[in-house]
């Protein structure tokens, strides 16, 4: 048996999950932002395009990024 706090947590998770499923554009915008932040650690991003398709119950993410240059991170030892 769940207490009221656990029930509230489960309901919130369900609402958030349904919101994500019902609005893929919001998720796509968040993913694009996160991808840009990640990739900018390694390169200077000129453009970043992303799209989400749902195919046979799976989400297919297509990403294309154009970079001006790769950032120098340091040297790796052999």
Secondary structure, DSSP 4 states (H G I P E B T S, - for coil): ---HHHHHHHHHHHHHHHHHHH-HHHHHHHHHHHHHHHHTTTEEEEEEEEEEEEETTEEEEEEEEEEEEEPP------
